[in-house]
């Protein structure tokens, strides 16, 4: 179960990074970057729940 969640988290990291790369410069992109960096830290700490929460926030910031 944890392995699948971790793989899913990695896939979501890639998806959010791709969306961020394609986003136009501006305040939404900067806000998303802040959340993405928090997700990276959570991923490093093996905290999938916080990572996913930060990725959701990054996605919302880009919307």
N, CA, C and O atoms as a Tripos MOL2 file, in Angstrom:
@<TRIPOS>MOLECULE
protein
  252   251    63     0     0
PROTEIN
NO_CHARGES

@<TRIPOS>ATOM
      1 N           0.8390   -1.2010    0.0000 N.3       1 UNK1
      2 CA          0.0000    0.0000    0.0000 C.3       1 UNK1
      3 C           0.8700    1.2450    0.0000 C.2       1 UNK1
      4 O           0.6570    2.1410   -0.8170 O.2       1 UNK1
      5 N           1.8280    1.3180    0.8840 N.am      2 UNK2
      6 CA          2.6860    2.4970    0.9500 C.3       2 UNK2
      7 C           3.4680    2.6800   -0.3410 C.2       2 UNK2
      8 O           3.6590    3.8070   -0.7970 O.2       2 UNK2
      9 N           3.9210    1.5800   -0.9340 N.am      3 UNK3
     10 CA          4.6770    1.6650   -2.1750 C.3       3 UNK3
     11 C           3.8110    2.2690   -3.2810 C.2       3 UNK3
     12 O           4.2830    3.1140   -4.0420 O.2       3 UNK3
     13 N           2.5620    1.8480   -3.3770 N.am      4 UNK4
     14 CA          1.6750    2.4010   -4.3920 C.3       4 UNK4
     15 C           1.4060    3.8770   -4.1530 C.2       4 UNK4
     16 O           1.3650    4.6600   -5.1020 O.2       4 UNK4
     17 N           1.2220    4.2620   -2.9050 N.am      5 UNK5
     18 CA          0.9860    5.6630   -2.5790 C.3       5 UNK5
     19 C           2.1980    6.4830   -2.9520 C.2       5 UNK5
     20 O           2.0700    7.5690   -3.5180 O.2       5 UNK5
     21 N           3.3820    5.9680   -2.6370 N.am      6 UNK6
     22 CA          4.6150    6.6880   -2.9620 C.3       6 UNK6
     23 C           4.7700    6.8370   -4.4760 C.2       6 UNK6
     24 O           5.1460    7.9080   -4.9520 O.2       6 UNK6
     25 N           4.4890    5.7940   -5.2280 N.am      7 UNK7
     26 CA          4.5730    5.8630   -6.6870 C.3       7 UNK7
     27 C           3.5690    6.8720   -7.2160 C.2       7 UNK7
     28 O           3.8820    7.6550   -8.1130 O.2       7 UNK7
     29 N           2.3770    6.8570   -6.6690 N.am      8 UNK8
     30 CA          1.3460    7.8070   -7.0650 C.3       8 UNK8
     31 C           1.7960    9.2370   -6.7560 C.2       8 UNK8
     32 O           1.5550   10.1500   -7.5460 O.2       8 UNK8
     33 N           2.4350    9.4270   -5.6300 N.am      9 UNK9
     34 CA          2.9350   10.7460   -5.2450 C.3       9 UNK9
     35 C           4.0010   11.2170   -6.2320 C.2       9 UNK9
     36 O           4.0080   12.3820   -6.6310 O.2       9 UNK9
     37 N           4.8920   10.3220   -6.6230 N.am     10 UNK10
     38 CA          5.9310   10.6750   -7.5960 C.3      10 UNK10
     39 C           5.3070   11.0630   -8.9290 C.2      10 UNK10
     40 O           5.7540   12.0140   -9.5710 O.2      10 UNK10
     41 N           4.2750   10.3310   -9.3510 N.am     11 UNK11
     42 CA          3.5870   10.6570  -10.6060 C.3      11 UNK11
     43 C           2.9410   12.0310  -10.5260 C.2      11 UNK11
     44 O           2.9800   12.8020  -11.4840 O.2      11 UNK11
     45 N           2.3500   12.3290   -9.3880 N.am     12 UNK12
     46 CA          1.6970   13.6280   -9.2240 C.3      12 UNK12
     47 C           2.7390   14.7490   -9.2010 C.2      12 UNK12
     48 O           2.4970   15.8370   -9.7250 O.2      12 UNK12
     49 N           3.8990   14.4820   -8.5920 N.am     13 UNK13
     50 CA          4.9900   15.4780   -8.5920 C.3      13 UNK13
     51 C           5.3690   15.8190  -10.0310 C.2      13 UNK13
     52 O           5.5220   16.9900  -10.3790 O.2      13 UNK13
     53 N           5.5170   14.7940  -10.8580 N.am     14 UNK14
     54 CA          5.8820   15.0070  -12.2600 C.3      14 UNK14
     55 C           4.8070   15.7930  -12.9960 C.2      14 UNK14
     56 O           5.1150   16.6900  -13.7810 O.2      14 UNK14
     57 N           3.5480   15.4580  -12.7460 N.am     15 UNK15
     58 CA          2.4390   16.1350  -13.4150 C.3      15 UNK15
     59 C           2.3730   17.6100  -13.0270 C.2      15 UNK15
     60 O           2.1780   18.4750  -13.8810 O.2      15 UNK15
     61 N           2.5370   17.8890  -11.7440 N.am     16 UNK16
     62 CA          2.4910   19.2850  -11.2830 C.3      16 UNK16
     63 C           3.6860   20.0610  -11.8330 C.2      16 UNK16
     64 O           3.5480   21.2180  -12.2300 O.2      16 UNK16
     65 N           4.8540   19.4280  -11.8570 N.am     17 UNK17
     66 CA          6.0470   20.0900  -12.3990 C.3      17 UNK17
     67 C           5.8530   20.4200  -13.8720 C.2      17 UNK17
     68 O           6.2400   21.4990  -14.3220 O.2      17 UNK17
     69 N           5.2610   19.5090  -14.6220 N.am     18 UNK18
     70 CA          4.9910   19.7520  -16.0350 C.3      18 UNK18
     71 C           4.0210   20.9210  -16.2070 C.2      18 UNK18
     72 O           4.2280   21.7890  -17.0540 O.2      18 UNK18
     73 N           2.9710   20.9340  -15.4040 N.am     19 UNK19
     74 CA          1.9980   22.0340  -15.4650 C.3      19 UNK19
     75 C           2.6660   23.3490  -15.0940 C.2      19 UNK19
     76 O           2.4000   24.3810  -15.7120 O.2      19 UNK19
     77 N           3.5280   23.3160  -14.0890 N.am     20 UNK20
     78 CA          4.2270   24.5280  -13.6620 C.3      20 UNK20
     79 C           5.1450   25.0300  -14.7820 C.2      20 UNK20
     80 O           5.1960   26.2290  -15.0580 O.2      20 UNK20
     81 N           5.8660   24.1100  -15.4220 N.am     21 UNK21
     82 CA          6.7680   24.4890  -16.5110 C.3      21 UNK21
     83 C           6.0270   25.1790  -17.6510 C.2      21 UNK21
     84 O           6.5650   26.0880  -18.2830 O.2      21 UNK21
     85 N           4.7970   24.7530  -17.9160 N.am     22 UNK22
     86 CA          4.0120   25.2950  -19.0280 C.3      22 UNK22
     87 C           3.2800   26.5810  -18.6590 C.2      22 UNK22
     88 O           2.8200   27.3010  -19.5450 O.2      22 UNK22
     89 N           3.1640   26.8790  -17.3820 N.am     23 UNK23
     90 CA          2.4060   28.0500  -16.9340 C.3      23 UNK23
     91 C           3.1520   29.3420  -17.2750 C.2      23 UNK23
     92 O           4.3810   29.3850  -17.2470 O.2      23 UNK23
     93 N           2.3930   30.3910  -17.5970 N.am     24 UNK24
     94 CA          3.0310   31.6860  -17.8640 C.3      24 UNK24
     95 C           3.5860   32.2870  -16.5730 C.2      24 UNK24
     96 O           3.0780   32.0230  -15.4840 O.2      24 UNK24
     97 N           4.6140   33.0810  -16.7090 N.am     25 UNK25
     98 CA          5.1960   33.7480  -15.5380 C.3      25 UNK25
     99 C           4.1690   34.6470  -14.8830 C.2      25 UNK25
    100 O           3.2790   35.1820  -15.5460 O.2      25 UNK25
    101 N           4.2980   34.8070  -13.5860 N.am     26 UNK26
    102 CA          3.3910   35.6860  -12.8640 C.3      26 UNK26
    103 C           3.1840   35.2040  -11.4490 C.2      26 UNK26
    104 O           3.8190   34.2460  -11.0080 O.2      26 UNK26
    105 N           2.2810   35.8790  -10.7290 N.am     27 UNK27
    106 CA          2.0720   35.5580   -9.3120 C.3      27 UNK27
    107 C           1.5280   34.1520   -9.0760 C.2      27 UNK27
    108 O           1.8470   33.5400   -8.0580 O.2      27 UNK27
    109 N           0.7180   33.6290   -9.9890 N.am     28 UNK28
    110 CA          0.1940   32.2760   -9.8130 C.3      28 UNK28
    111 C           1.3230   31.2590   -9.8970 C.2      28 UNK28
    112 O           1.3640   30.3030   -9.1230 O.2      28 UNK28
    113 N           2.2350   31.4660  -10.8340 N.am     29 UNK29
    114 CA          3.3540   30.5380  -10.9920 C.3      29 UNK29
    115 C           4.2720   30.6130   -9.7770 C.2      29 UNK29
    116 O           4.7720   29.5860   -9.3180 O.2      29 UNK29
    117 N           4.4960   31.8020   -9.2560 N.am     30 UNK30
    118 CA          5.3470   31.9570   -8.0700 C.3      30 UNK30
    119 C           4.7160   31.2890   -6.8490 C.2      30 UNK30
    120 O           5.4120   30.6480   -6.0610 O.2      30 UNK30
    121 N           3.4050   31.4380   -6.6910 N.am     31 UNK31
    122 CA          2.7100   30.8010   -5.5670 C.3      31 UNK31
    123 C           2.7910   29.2810   -5.7030 C.2      31 UNK31
    124 O           3.0120   28.5740   -4.7200 O.2      31 UNK31
    125 N           2.6130   28.7920   -6.9110 N.am     32 UNK32
    126 CA          2.6840   27.3480   -7.1450 C.3      32 UNK32
    127 C           4.0840   26.8230   -6.8340 C.2      32 UNK32
    128 O           4.2320   25.7220   -6.3040 O.2      32 UNK32
    129 N           5.1040   27.6020   -7.1600 N.am     33 UNK33
    130 CA          6.4800   27.1830   -6.8900 C.3      33 UNK33
    131 C           6.7140   27.0230   -5.3890 C.2      33 UNK33
    132 O           7.3900   26.0880   -4.9590 O.2      33 UNK33
    133 N           6.1660   27.9200   -4.6080 N.am     34 UNK34
    134 CA          6.2910   27.8300   -3.1510 C.3      34 UNK34
    135 C           5.7010   26.5140   -2.6510 C.2      34 UNK34
    136 O           6.3080   25.8250   -1.8310 O.2      34 UNK34
    137 N           4.5220   26.1740   -3.1460 N.am     35 UNK35
    138 CA          3.8720   24.9280   -2.7450 C.3      35 UNK35
    139 C           4.6420   23.7160   -3.2700 C.2      35 UNK35
    140 O           4.7450   22.6980   -2.5850 O.2      35 UNK35
    141 N           5.1740   23.8240   -4.4720 N.am     36 UNK36
    142 CA          5.9250   22.7120   -5.0530 C.3      36 UNK36
    143 C           7.1930   22.4330   -4.2360 C.2      36 UNK36
    144 O           7.5460   21.2790   -3.9970 O.2      36 UNK36
    145 N           7.8630   23.4960   -3.8180 N.am     37 UNK37
    146 CA          9.0600   23.3210   -2.9910 C.3      37 UNK37
    147 C           8.7160   22.6480   -1.6580 C.2      37 UNK37
    148 O           9.4760   21.8170   -1.1600 O.2      37 UNK37
    149 N           7.5710   23.0130   -1.0920 N.am     38 UNK38
    150 CA          7.1180   22.3720    0.1450 C.3      38 UNK38
    151 C           6.8360   20.8900   -0.1100 C.2      38 UNK38
    152 O           7.1110   20.0440    0.7410 O.2      38 UNK38
    153 N           6.2910   20.5850   -1.2770 N.am     39 UNK39
    154 CA          6.0280   19.1920   -1.6320 C.3      39 UNK39
    155 C           7.3340   18.4110   -1.7660 C.2      39 UNK39
    156 O           7.4160   17.2550   -1.3520 O.2      39 UNK39
    157 N           8.3400   19.0370   -2.3380 N.am     40 UNK40
    158 CA          9.6470   18.3820   -2.4610 C.3      40 UNK40
    159 C          10.2300   18.0570   -1.0870 C.2      40 UNK40
    160 O          10.7730   16.9720   -0.8760 O.2      40 UNK40
    161 N          10.1130   18.9980   -0.1630 N.am     41 UNK41
    162 CA         10.6170   18.7700    1.1920 C.3      41 UNK41
    163 C           9.8630   17.6210    1.8620 C.2      41 UNK41
    164 O          10.4650   16.7730    2.5210 O.2      41 UNK41
    165 N           8.5410   17.6020    1.6880 N.am     42 UNK42
    166 CA          7.7320   16.5360    2.2750 C.3      42 UNK42
    167 C           8.0880   15.1890    1.6440 C.2      42 UNK42
    168 O           8.1230   14.1650    2.3280 O.2      42 UNK42
    169 N           8.3470   15.1990    0.3540 N.am     43 UNK43
    170 CA          8.7210   13.9640   -0.3420 C.3      43 UNK43
    171 C          10.0580   13.4500    0.2010 C.2      43 UNK43
    172 O          10.2160   12.2510    0.4320 O.2      43 UNK43
    173 N          11.0020   14.3440    0.4010 N.am     44 UNK44
    174 CA         12.3030   13.9700    0.9460 C.3      44 UNK44
    175 C          12.1500   13.3700    2.3460 C.2      44 UNK44
    176 O          12.8670   12.4420    2.7210 O.2      44 UNK44
    177 N          11.2150   13.9130    3.1000 N.am     45 UNK45
    178 CA         10.9560   13.4260    4.4590 C.3      45 UNK45
    179 C          10.0540   12.1870    4.4710 C.2      45 UNK45
    180 O           9.6790   11.6900    5.5330 O.2      45 UNK45
    181 N           9.7150   11.6980    3.2780 N.am     46 UNK46
    182 CA          8.8410   10.5250    3.1230 C.3      46 UNK46
    183 C           7.4720   10.7410    3.7760 C.2      46 UNK46
    184 O           6.8910    9.8250    4.3570 O.2      46 UNK46
    185 N           6.9800   11.9650    3.6650 N.am     47 UNK47
    186 CA          5.6710   12.3110    4.2130 C.3      47 UNK47
    187 C           4.7170   12.5250    3.0300 C.2      47 UNK47
    188 O           4.5010   13.6510    2.5830 O.2      47 UNK47
    189 N           4.1560   11.4190    2.5390 N.am     48 UNK48
    190 CA          3.3040   11.4810    1.3530 C.3      48 UNK48
    191 C           2.0580   12.3470    1.5660 C.2      48 UNK48
    192 O           1.6300   13.0410    0.6430 O.2      48 UNK48
    193 N           1.4800   12.3160    2.7450 N.am     49 UNK49
    194 CA          0.2600   13.0930    2.9950 C.3      49 UNK49
    195 C           0.5210   14.5910    2.8330 C.2      49 UNK49
    196 O          -0.2470   15.2840    2.1660 O.2      49 UNK49
    197 N           1.5930   15.0900    3.4350 N.am     50 UNK50
    198 CA          1.9130   16.5130    3.2960 C.3      50 UNK50
    199 C           2.3380   16.8450    1.8760 C.2      50 UNK50
    200 O           2.0490   17.9290    1.3700 O.2      50 UNK50
    201 N           3.0190   15.9140    1.2400 N.am     51 UNK51
    202 CA          3.4410   16.1210   -0.1420 C.3      51 UNK51
    203 C           2.2140   16.2990   -1.0390 C.2      51 UNK51
    204 O           2.1450   17.2420   -1.8270 O.2      51 UNK51
    205 N           1.2610   15.4000   -0.9150 N.am     52 UNK52
    206 CA          0.0510   15.4870   -1.7330 C.3      52 UNK52
    207 C          -0.7400   16.7630   -1.4300 C.2      52 UNK52
    208 O          -1.3100   17.3750   -2.3330 O.2      52 UNK52
    209 N          -0.7690   17.1500   -0.1770 N.am     53 UNK53
    210 CA         -1.4650   18.3850    0.2190 C.3      53 UNK53
    211 C          -0.8120   19.5950   -0.4590 C.2      53 UNK53
    212 O          -1.5050   20.4740   -0.9710 O.2      53 UNK53
    213 N           0.5040   19.6320   -0.4600 N.am     54 UNK54
    214 CA          1.2240   20.7410   -1.0920 C.3      54 UNK54
    215 C           1.0470   20.7200   -2.6060 C.2      54 UNK54
    216 O           0.9340   21.7720   -3.2340 O.2      54 UNK54
    217 N           1.0220   19.5330   -3.1890 N.am     55 UNK55
    218 CA          0.8110   19.4300   -4.6330 C.3      55 UNK55
    219 C          -0.5900   19.8980   -5.0210 C.2      55 UNK55
    220 O          -0.7700   20.5380   -6.0570 O.2      55 UNK55
    221 N          -1.5760   19.5800   -4.1900 N.am     56 UNK56
    222 CA         -2.9350   20.0710   -4.4430 C.3      56 UNK56
    223 C          -2.9700   21.5940   -4.3800 C.2      56 UNK56
    224 O          -3.6280   22.2390   -5.1970 O.2      56 UNK56
    225 N          -2.2650   22.1630   -3.4140 N.am     57 UNK57
    226 CA         -2.2130   23.6180   -3.2850 C.3      57 UNK57
    227 C          -1.5140   24.2370   -4.5010 C.2      57 UNK57
    228 O          -1.9330   25.2880   -4.9860 O.2      57 UNK57
    229 N          -0.4730   23.6010   -4.9860 N.am     58 UNK58
    230 CA          0.2420   24.0980   -6.1690 C.3      58 UNK58
    231 C          -0.6700   24.0670   -7.3780 C.2      58 UNK58
    232 O          -0.6890   25.0050   -8.1760 O.2      58 UNK58
    233 N          -1.4280   22.9860   -7.5150 N.am     59 UNK59
    234 CA         -2.3730   22.8640   -8.6390 C.3      59 UNK59
    235 C          -3.4180   23.9620   -8.5830 C.2      59 UNK59
    236 O          -3.7360   24.5710   -9.6040 O.2      59 UNK59
    237 N          -3.9540   24.2190   -7.3960 N.am     60 UNK60
    238 CA         -4.9570   25.2820   -7.2310 C.3      60 UNK60
    239 C          -4.3550   26.6560   -7.5330 C.2      60 UNK60
    240 O          -5.0210   27.5160   -8.1100 O.2      60 UNK60
    241 N          -3.1080   26.8560   -7.1450 N.am     61 UNK61
    242 CA         -2.4600   28.1470   -7.3870 C.3      61 UNK61
    243 C          -2.3020   28.4100   -8.8840 C.2      61 UNK61
    244 O          -2.3550   29.5580   -9.3240 O.2      61 UNK61
    245 N          -2.1100   27.3590   -9.6560 N.am     62 UNK62
    246 CA         -1.9510   27.5270  -11.1050 C.3      62 UNK62
    247 C          -3.2750   27.7350  -11.8290 C.2      62 UNK62
    248 O          -3.2950   28.2050  -12.9670 O.2      62 UNK62
    249 N          -4.3750   27.3890  -11.1770 N.am     63 UNK63
    250 CA         -5.6950   27.4950  -11.8250 C.3      63 UNK63
    251 C          -6.1480   28.9180  -12.0230 C.2      63 UNK63
    252 O          -7.2330   29.1530  -12.5540 O.2      63 UNK63
@<TRIPOS>BOND
     1     1     2 1
     2     2     3 1
     3     3     4 2
     4     3     5 am
     5     5     6 1
     6     6     7 1
     7     7     8 2
     8     7     9 am
     9     9    10 1
    10    10    11 1
    11    11    12 2
    12    11    13 am
    13    13    14 1
    14    14    15 1
    15    15    16 2
    16    15    17 am
    17    17    18 1
    18    18    19 1
    19    19    20 2
    20    19    21 am
    21    21    22 1
    22    22    23 1
    23    23    24 2
    24    23    25 am
    25    25    26 1
    26    26    27 1
    27    27    28 2
    28    27    29 am
    29    29    30 1
    30    30    31 1
    31    31    32 2
    32    31    33 am
    33    33    34 1
    34    34    35 1
    35    35    36 2
    36    35    37 am
    37    37    38 1
    38    38    39 1
    39    39    40 2
    40    39    41 am
    41    41    42 1
    42    42    43 1
    43    43    44 2
    44    43    45 am
    45    45    46 1
    46    46    47 1
    47    47    48 2
    48    47    49 am
    49    49    50 1
    50    50    51 1
    51    51    52 2
    52    51    53 am
    53    53    54 1
    54    54    55 1
    55    55    56 2
    56    55    57 am
    57    57    58 1
    58    58    59 1
    59    59    60 2
    60    59    61 am
    61    61    62 1
    62    62    63 1
    63    63    64 2
    64    63    65 am
    65    65    66 1
    66    66    67 1
    67    67    68 2
    68    67    69 am
    69    69    70 1
    70    70    71 1
    71    71    72 2
    72    71    73 am
    73    73    74 1
    74    74    75 1
    75    75    76 2
    76    75    77 am
    77    77    78 1
    78    78    79 1
    79    79    80 2
    80    79    81 am
    81    81    82 1
    82    82    83 1
    83    83    84 2
    84    83    85 am
    85    85    86 1
    86    86    87 1
    87    87    88 2
    88    87    89 am
    89    89    90 1
    90    90    91 1
    91    91    92 2
    92    91    93 am
    93    93    94 1
    94    94    95 1
    95    95    96 2
    96    95    97 am
    97    97    98 1
    98    98    99 1
    99    99   100 2
   100    99   101 am
   101   101   102 1
   102   102   103 1
   103   103   104 2
   104   103   105 am
   105   105   106 1
   106   106   107 1
   107   107   108 2
   108   107   109 am
   109   109   110 1
   110   110   111 1
   111   111   112 2
   112   111   113 am
   113   113   114 1
   114   114   115 1
   115   115   116 2
   116   115   117 am
   117   117   118 1
   118   118   119 1
   119   119   120 2
   120   119   121 am
   121   121   122 1
   122   122   123 1
   123   123   124 2
   124   123   125 am
   125   125   126 1
   126   126   127 1
   127   127   128 2
   128   127   129 am
   129   129   130 1
   130   130   131 1
   131   131   132 2
   132   131   133 am
   133   133   134 1
   134   134   135 1
   135   135   136 2
   136   135   137 am
   137   137   138 1
   138   138   139 1
   139   139   140 2
   140   139   141 am
   141   141   142 1
   142   142   143 1
   143   143   144 2
   144   143   145 am
   145   145   146 1
   146   146   147 1
   147   147   148 2
   148   147   149 am
   149   149   150 1
   150   150   151 1
   151   151   152 2
   152   151   153 am
   153   153   154 1
   154   154   155 1
   155   155   156 2
   156   155   157 am
   157   157   158 1
   158   158   159 1
   159   159   160 2
   160   159   161 am
   161   161   162 1
   162   162   163 1
   163   163   164 2
   164   163   165 am
   165   165   166 1
   166   166   167 1
   167   167   168 2
   168   167   169 am
   169   169   170 1
   170   170   171 1
   171   171   172 2
   172   171   173 am
   173   173   174 1
   174   174   175 1
   175   175   176 2
   176   175   177 am
   177   177   178 1
   178   178   179 1
   179   179   180 2
   180   179   181 am
   181   181   182 1
   182   182   183 1
   183   183   184 2
   184   183   185 am
   185   185   186 1
   186   186   187 1
   187   187   188 2
   188   187   189 am
   189   189   190 1
   190   190   191 1
   191   191   192 2
   192   191   193 am
   193   193   194 1
   194   194   195 1
   195   195   196 2
   196   195   197 am
   197   197   198 1
   198   198   199 1
   199   199   200 2
   200   199   201 am
   201   201   202 1
   202   202   203 1
   203   203   204 2
   204   203   205 am
   205   205   206 1
   206   206   207 1
   207   207   208 2
   208   207   209 am
   209   209   210 1
   210   210   211 1
   211   211   212 2
   212   211   213 am
   213   213   214 1
   214   214   215 1
   215   215   216 2
   216   215   217 am
   217   217   218 1
   218   218   219 1
   219   219   220 2
   220   219   221 am
   221   221   222 1
   222   222   223 1
   223   223   224 2
   224   223   225 am
   225   225   226 1
   226   226   227 1
   227   227   228 2
   228   227   229 am
   229   229   230 1
   230   230   231 1
   231   231   232 2
   232   231   233 am
   233   233   234 1
   234   234   235 1
   235   235   236 2
   236   235   237 am
   237   237   238 1
   238   238   239 1
   239   239   240 2
   240   239   241 am
   241   241   242 1
   242   242   243 1
   243   243   244 2
   244   243   245 am
   245   245   246 1
   246   246   247 1
   247   247   248 2
   248   247   249 am
   249   249   250 1
   250   250   251 1
   251   251   252 2
@<TRIPOS>SUBSTRUCTURE
     1 UNK1         2 RESIDUE 1 A UNK
     2 UNK2         6 RESIDUE 1 A UNK
     3 UNK3        10 RESIDUE 1 A UNK
     4 UNK4        14 RESIDUE 1 A UNK
     5 UNK5        18 RESIDUE 1 A UNK
     6 UNK6        22 RESIDUE 1 A UNK
     7 UNK7        26 RESIDUE 1 A UNK
     8 UNK8        30 RESIDUE 1 A UNK
     9 UNK9        34 RESIDUE 1 A UNK
    10 UNK10       38 RESIDUE 1 A UNK
    11 UNK11       42 RESIDUE 1 A UNK
    12 UNK12       46 RESIDUE 1 A UNK
    13 UNK13       50 RESIDUE 1 A UNK
    14 UNK14       54 RESIDUE 1 A UNK
    15 UNK15       58 RESIDUE 1 A UNK
    16 UNK16       62 RESIDUE 1 A UNK
    17 UNK17       66 RESIDUE 1 A UNK
    18 UNK18       70 RESIDUE 1 A UNK
    19 UNK19       74 RESIDUE 1 A UNK
    20 UNK20       78 RESIDUE 1 A UNK
    21 UNK21       82 RESIDUE 1 A UNK
    22 UNK22       86 RESIDUE 1 A UNK
    23 UNK23       90 RESIDUE 1 A UNK
    24 UNK24       94 RESIDUE 1 A UNK
    25 UNK25       98 RESIDUE 1 A UNK
    26 UNK26      102 RESIDUE 1 A UNK
    27 UNK27      106 RESIDUE 1 A UNK
    28 UNK28      110 RESIDUE 1 A UNK
    29 UNK29      114 RESIDUE 1 A UNK
    30 UNK30      118 RESIDUE 1 A UNK
    31 UNK31      122 RESIDUE 1 A UNK
    32 UNK32      126 RESIDUE 1 A UNK
    33 UNK33      130 RESIDUE 1 A UNK
    34 UNK34      134 RESIDUE 1 A UNK
    35 UNK35      138 RESIDUE 1 A UNK
    36 UNK36      142 RESIDUE 1 A UNK
    37 UNK37      146 RESIDUE 1 A UNK
    38 UNK38      150 RESIDUE 1 A UNK
    39 UNK39      154 RESIDUE 1 A UNK
    40 UNK40      158 RESIDUE 1 A UNK
    41 UNK41      162 RESIDUE 1 A UNK
    42 UNK42      166 RESIDUE 1 A UNK
    43 UNK43      170 RESIDUE 1 A UNK
    44 UNK44      174 RESIDUE 1 A UNK
    45 UNK45      178 RESIDUE 1 A UNK
    46 UNK46      182 RESIDUE 1 A UNK
    47 UNK47      186 RESIDUE 1 A UNK
    48 UNK48      190 RESIDUE 1 A UNK
    49 UNK49      194 RESIDUE 1 A UNK
    50 UNK50      198 RESIDUE 1 A UNK
    51 UNK51      202 RESIDUE 1 A UNK
    52 UNK52      206 RESIDUE 1 A UNK
    53 UNK53      210 RESIDUE 1 A UNK
    54 UNK54      214 RESIDUE 1 A UNK
    55 UNK55      218 RESIDUE 1 A UNK
    56 UNK56      222 RESIDUE 1 A UNK
    57 UNK57      226 RESIDUE 1 A UNK
    58 UNK58      230 RESIDUE 1 A UNK
    59 UNK59      234 RESIDUE 1 A UNK
    60 UNK60      238 RESIDUE 1 A UNK
    61 UNK61      242 RESIDUE 1 A UNK
    62 UNK62      246 RESIDUE 1 A UNK
    63 UNK63      250 RESIDUE 1 A UNK
